[in-house]
Amino acid sequence: MKNIIILILLISFIIYKNNTKAIVIGSGLAGLSTAITILENGGNVVLVEKQSSLGGNSSKASSGINAAHSENQKSNNIKDSL
C-alpha cells in the first residue's frame, strides 16, 4: 500500500509540474498510440507502465501487428483502401 501511495504522489507531482491534461495507463500499442496522438496535438501526457519495459502485450505478439498500407504491403504490390 505504501508503494501505491508513493506512486500516486509522484504522478500527481509530475502532472502538476507539467500542466498535464491526460494520463495514459499502459504502454501497449493502444497506450503508445494514444500518448503520441495527444503529443502531436499539443497536449501534455503522463504515460504510466507497470513493467520495466514498454510495449505491453503488443511486444509479445508473435504473429505480427495488423496494419493498413504497411511497408510490407507496398513492397509486395498489395493495394489497400487508404
Backbone as a ProteinNet text record, in pm:
[ID]
protein_1_A
[PRIMARY]
MKNIIILILLISFIIYKNNTKAIVIGSGLAGLSTAITILENGGNVVLVEKQSSLGGNSSKASSGINAAHSENQKSNNIKDSL
[TERTIARY]
82.3	0	87.5	199.4	289.4	343.2	376.9	429	325	199.1	92.5	76.2	82.1	70.3	185.5	306.3	423.1	406.4	357.7	336.3	232.1	123.2	19	73.7	152	211.9	308	388.2	483.5	410.7	310	232.5	163.8	107.7	41.7	139.7	261.7	364.3	399.6	418.1	451.8	339.5	215.5	100.2	97.6	119.5	118	230	351.5	466.9	461	398.4	396.9	264.2	173.5	41.6	-23	-12.9	-61.8	-213.3	-262.8	-406.6	-455.5	-363.9	-405.2	-308.2	-362.1	-282.5	-319	-220	-242	-184.6	-268.4	-226.5	-195.3	-70.7	-28.5	41.2	151.8	231.8	224.7	112.2	91.8	66.7	27.4	6.2	-98.5	-207.2	-312.8	-264.6	-195.8	-147.8	-45	51.1	153.3	92.3	-0.4	-66.8	-143.9	-211.8	-287.3	-194.7	-87.1	7.7	68.7	105.9	164.9	63.4	-61.7	-166	-186.7	-186.6	-201.4	-84.5	36.8	155.2	152.6	113.7	108.5	7.3	-91.4	-193.9	-167.8	-43.9	-2.6	-32.5	-76	-107.6	11.9	-2.1	96.8	36.9	115.4	63.1	162.2	109.6	190.8	153.4	253.1	233.6	280.6	191.4	223.3	226.5	336.1	352.2	402.4	343.1	383.2	507.6	536.1	652.5	777.2	892.2	1017.7	1048.7	969.2	989.2	855.1	862.2	742	694.4	567.2	515.9	395.3	382.3	268	257.9	135.5	115.1	149.2	146.4	180.2	323.9	411.8	551.8	569.1	466.4	472.6	400.7	341.1	264.1	356.9	331	419	373.2	249.9	200.7	196.8	259.7	265.6	152.6	155.9	54.2	-14.2	-146.5	-221.6	-205.5	-183.3	-168.5	-219.4	-270.9	-315.3	-206.5	-189.9	-95.2	47.6	86.7	218.5	328.4	451.5	566.5	568.8	530.2	526.4	425.2	308.3	208.4	261.1	324.5	377	482	574	682.5	632.4	514.1	456.1	342.5	333.7	231.7	89.4	64.6	-70.5	-139.6	-248	-322.4	-408.1	-420.5	-501.6	-602.7	-700.3	-806.7	-769.7	-653.7	-615.2	-559.5
-118.8	0	126.2	120.1	235.5	270.4	168.3	192.3	259.5	221.3	281.3	428.7	459.8	599.4	682.3	628.3	698.7	720.5	618.1	629.7	736.6	739.3	839.6	980.2	996.1	1127.2	1169.7	1076.7	1106.4	1146.7	1071.4	1103.9	1239.4	1264.5	1393.2	1509	1491.9	1595.4	1619.8	1512.1	1524.4	1595.1	1557.9	1621.2	1770.4	1805.7	1947.3	2026.3	1973	2044.8	2060.6	1966.7	1969.5	2015	2063	2106	1997.6	1873.6	1757.7	1758.1	1726.3	1719.6	1575.7	1479.3	1340.5	1244.2	1134	1023.5	900.4	832.9	709.2	595.2	496.7	381	267.2	223.1	111.4	158.4	90.7	131.6	29.2	-39.7	-128.1	-44.9	-110.2	-40.1	69.4	42.8	143.9	259.8	228.4	332.6	423.1	363.5	444.3	528.2	469.5	544.2	662.6	640.6	747.4	858.7	821.2	921	1002.7	936.8	1006.8	1102.8	1058.5	1144.3	1268.8	1252.7	1367.3	1464.3	1410.2	1494.9	1567	1495.2	1556	1669.9	1665.7	1769.8	1875.5	1880.9	1986.9	1965.1	1846	1818.3	1767.1	1765.7	1705	1577.6	1474	1343.7	1275.5	1201.9	1114.4	972	892.8	753.2	667.4	585.1	502.4	356.3	287.4	146	69.3	-44.9	-122.5	-208.7	-239	-322	-234.7	-298.6	-224.1	-188.1	-238.4	-204.6	-168.5	-94.9	-53.2	-162.4	-156.8	-246.1	-328.2	-357.7	-437.1	-569.6	-618.3	-744.6	-734.1	-613.4	-594.5	-636.8	-621.2	-659.8	-810.8	-883.2	-1029.2	-1092.3	-1010.3	-1062.7	-1138.5	-1266	-1348.9	-1354.1	-1313.6	-1320.9	-1184.3	-1085.5	-952.9	-864.9	-742.9	-645	-602.3	-607.9	-570.3	-421.8	-390.6	-251	-233.6	-116.9	-84.7	-8	-37.4	34.2	26.9	-93.8	-113.3	-121.5	-110.3	-122.5	-260.4	-362.8	-498.4	-508.2	-446	-444.9	-372.6	-258.4	-180.6	-259.4	-323.8	-396.6	-520.4	-570.2	-686.8	-647.6	-519.1	-466.8	-501.4	-497.8	-523.6	-389.1	-368.9	-242.8	-240.6	-124.7	-106.3	3.8	14.5	113.5	253	269.8	402.8	487.7
0	0	0	71.9	79.3	-59.2	-139	-274.1	-362.8	-348.3	-427.8	-392.1	-263.9	-220.3	-275.1	-270.3	-324.5	-474.1	-545.6	-689.7	-721.2	-646.7	-668	-642.9	-538	-509.5	-620	-668.4	-775	-903.1	-941	-1061.3	-1044.4	-926.6	-900.7	-916.3	-866	-878.2	-1024.9	-1100.7	-1243.2	-1318	-1288	-1353.2	-1323	-1198.9	-1157.6	-1225.4	-1224.6	-1278.1	-1430.6	-1499.8	-1646.1	-1705.1	-1619.4	-1666.2	-1753	-1708	-1782.6	-1790.6	-1909	-1930.8	-1945.2	-1960.7	-1981.8	-1915.6	-1867.3	-1814.1	-1894.6	-1949.5	-2024	-1940.9	-1913.5	-1835.4	-1931.6	-1932.5	-2016.6	-2142.9	-2175.4	-2291.5	-2403.3	-2414	-2528.5	-2652.8	-2759.1	-2885.2	-2871.4	-2802.3	-2785.1	-2698.1	-2588.7	-2498.9	-2564.2	-2633.6	-2700.6	-2812.5	-2888.3	-2995.5	-2939.1	-2827.4	-2763.7	-2715.9	-2649.5	-2598.7	-2712	-2819.6	-2934.5	-2996.5	-3008.5	-3065.2	-2980.3	-2849.7	-2759.1	-2778	-2783.1	-2801.7	-2936	-3042.5	-3175.7	-3183.7	-3095.5	-3093.7	-2987.3	-2937.6	-2847	-2700.6	-2664.1	-2524.8	-2446.8	-2317.3	-2228.5	-2173.7	-2165.3	-2124	-2030.9	-1933.8	-1849.8	-1887.2	-1923.1	-1958.9	-1841.5	-1787.8	-1671.7	-1715.7	-1685.7	-1721.6	-1600.3	-1571.7	-1454.4	-1478.6	-1604	-1635.2	-1648.9	-1653.9	-1667.4	-1812	-1906.2	-2047.2	-2110.7	-2221.4	-2291.3	-2386.5	-2422	-2525.2	-2484.4	-2356.5	-2310.9	-2384	-2402	-2472.9	-2620.8	-2674.6	-2815.6	-2844.1	-2746.7	-2767.7	-2769.1	-2726	-2723.3	-2841.6	-2926.3	-3039.1	-3133.5	-3150.7	-3234.1	-3379.3	-3406.2	-3544.2	-3610.6	-3548.9	-3607.2	-3559.3	-3602.7	-3567.5	-3696.7	-3698	-3817.2	-3845.3	-3972.2	-4011.2	-4153.7	-4181.9	-4317.4	-4389.7	-4517.4	-4603.7	-4547.7	-4507.9	-4446.8	-4553	-4508.3	-4599	-4664.2	-4588.9	-4642.5	-4756.7	-4740.1	-4846.5	-4969.8	-4948.9	-5061.4	-5138.9	-5065.9	-5133.1	-5207.3	-5171.4	-5238.7	-5333.6	-5366.8	-5459.5	-5417.1	-5288.3	-5237	-5220.2	-5294.1	-5286.4	-5161.9	-5102.2	-4983.3	-5008.7	-4921.8	-4942.6	-4897.4	-4835.9	-4790	-4900.8
[MASK]
++++++++++++++++++++++++++++++++++++++++++++++++++++++++++++++++++++++++++++++++++

